Amino acid sequence: SKPGAYGAGLQGLIDERCWESRTDLADAYLNWGGYAYGSKDEDSDGLDAKGAFEHRLGQLDAVVQNQDNREHDLLDSDDYYQFQGGMTNAVTQFSGTEPVVYHNDHSNPAAPKIRTLKEELNRVIRSRVLNPKWINAMREHGYKGAFEMAASVDYLFAYDATTNLIDDYQYEQVADALIFNPENQAFLQEHNPHALEEMTERLLEATQRGMWQDNENYAENLQQLLLEIDSNQEGN
């Protein structure tokens, strides 16, 4: 990153919805991460090396992310999609070929587990995001629990934007479990209606960008829900 900065440059674009194509995300990743560090000499600290960085990215065949604990997962933090997803997308854009992507579990150093990123995403979505036990546990935390649901949807969307690895049926399952489930929707309306609005907007964005090929009229239902949320907010 540039001296004094941190991150991969994608969070602002994703959060503010100010990108048009995956090329925009690749350019942001390149611009934020294209600085070189060497010796302690003043002239070699944080030099602009975007050309060299782009050249290297264009030659990669695989992207590997190691995780050394099980205290969180890749849909718990924006860092994972920014760095792993950001690199994956940049390699695809600059090389013209999608790399193989691995997410490696080193929480037990004696028995590391190597999974593809697709396998890891499937595992996290199935075991946590869609897990009734997790959803019920989040409800016990009121506003913050609703925030965690919305964050998971944001990071799922961002991973799809950078890797194209989220399937249509997974979007449907997430929408059904977190938004259209009557009990959970009532919880969100009571404790954090902004989280409900954010999730609804994000999933609708996925349909609008063609990331979610919606064949079941989810977009129409999401749009209707947004109108209802706006109406409730005006009434309050």
N, C-alpha and C positions, 0 to 999 in steps of 0.2 A: 504494500500500500504506500501511498504518498506519505512523506514524512509528516508526522502529527496526525495521521488519519488511521482509521481502522475499518475493515469491512471489505466487501466485494462490489459495492456500488449498486446492488440490485434492489435493496429493500425500499428505497425511495421510489423507484420506478414502479415496483409492484404495488406498494401501498397507495400511491397516488394515481395509479392506472394511466401513467403517462408514457406508455410504450405502444408501438404499433406492431412490431414484428420481433421475432427472436433475434434478429440482427441487432436491434437496439439494445437488447440485454447483453449480447456478446460484446458490443462496443463499450458498454458501461463496465463490464468485467475487465476488459482490456485496459481501459483508461484508469480504473482504480488500482489495478494490480500490476501495472507495467512499470514498476520502479525497481532499480537494482541497488543492492547494498554489498559493499565489499570491505575494504580496510577502514580504519578509523580516520583516514585522511578526509578532510572536509569536502574535497572535490568528488569523493566516491560514495557519499552518503545520500542515498535516495535519488540516484540519477534516473532521468527519464529513459526507459529502455523498452518502450512499447513495441518497437519493431522486432526486437529479439524475442519478446514475450509472445507476440503473435506468431512468429516463426516456429517457436517451440510448441505452442498449442496446436498448430497446424500439422504437427508430426506425431501427435499422441495416438496410441491405439487403445489405451485403457485409462480409466479414472478410478482411483481407489481411495476410499474414506475409511479410516480406522476409528473405531469407537471403543474406549477402554473401560466403560462402566455401563451399568444398566439403570442408573438413576433417572435417565431421561431417554427419549428416543428422537428420531429424526423429524418428527412432526411436533416436537416440543419447542423448537428454537429456530429462528430465522437463519442462524449461522450455517446449518446444514445445507439448506437449499441454495444459499448465496454462494458458498464455496464449492460444494460438490455439484449442485445443479448448475451453478454458474460456469464452472470449468467444463462440464459435460456439454453445455450449450455452445460455449465458445469453441471447443474442439470441433463440434459438428459444423458450426458456421465457417470456421477458418480452414478446415480440412476437407469439407464436403462429405464426410463419412461419420456416422454415429459411432462413438467409441463403446467398448464394453465397459460397464460400470459396476463396481463391486462396493459393498458396504460390509466391512469386516468387524465381527464382534470379538474383541480381545478382553472382555470383562474377566474371563478366566484365562490367564496367560498359558496355562498348561493345556488348554483345549480350545484354541481359537476356532470360531465358526465363520466360514467364508460364504457369503451369500451375494447374489447379484442384487443391485439396487431394486430391481423389480420385485424380487422375493422379499426384501426387507420392507418395502412399502406395503406389499400385500399383508405381511405379518403384522405390522403396526396398525394398519387400518382395521384388520379383522380382530386383533387381540385387544386393542385399546379403544380406538375411535368409535367402533360400532359395538363395543362390549357394554351390555346393559349395566354391569357392575361398575364400570368406570363412569358411565353417564349418571347413574344414581349417586355415586360418590361425589361427583361434581355438583349435583343439586344441593348437597349438604353445605356447600360453600357459597351459596347465593350468587352475588354479583361476580365474585372472582371465579367461581366455577363456570359461569356462563362465558366469561372472558376466555377461559381455557378452551372451551368448545370452539369459540370463534377463531382463536389463534390456530387451532389444529386445522380448521377449514382453510384459513389463509395459507398455511404452509403446504397443505396438500395441493391447493391451487398453484402455488409458486413452483412446487416440484414439477407439476405437469407443464407449466409454462417453460421450464428449462430443460425437461427431459422427455416429455411426451409419454410418460409411463403410467398415468392414471387412466383406468378404463371407464367407459361410459357407465357400466353397471355399478362401479364404485361411487361415482357421483350420485347415482340414484339412491344407493343404499345410505349414503351420508345424508342426503336430503331427507329421506324417509325417517331416519333415526333422530336427527337433530332438529329439523325444522318442521316437518309435517306430522311428526308424532304428536298427537293432541296434548299429552301430558307434558312433554318436554317443551312444546311451544308455549303452554300456559306458564311453565316455570320461567322461561325466558321473558315473556311479556311482563311478568310480575317483578323479576329481579334485575333484568338487564335488557330492556327492549332494544338498546343500541347494538348489543351483540347479535340479537336476532336479525336486525336490519343489516348488519355487516355481513353475516353469513348468507343471507338471502341475496344481497347485491353481488357477493363474490361468486356464488353459484350461477347466478344469472349472467354474470360476466363470462363465465366459462362457456355457456351456451352461445353467447354473442360472438365470442372469439373463435368459435368452432372447435374448441378443445373438448367440449362435451357434445357429442352428436345426439341431441335430444330427440328421441322418437316417441316419447310418451307424454308430450305436452307439459313437461315440467316447467319450461320457460314461461308459459302462460300462467301457470299456478304461482310461480315465483313472483311474476309481475303483479298479479292480483294481491299477493300477500304484502308486497311493498306498498301498494295503495292503501291497504288496510292499516299497516303500521303508520304511514304518514297521517292517515285520518285520525288514528288514536292519539298520536302526538299532538296534533292540532287541537283535539278535544281537551287534552290535558293542559 
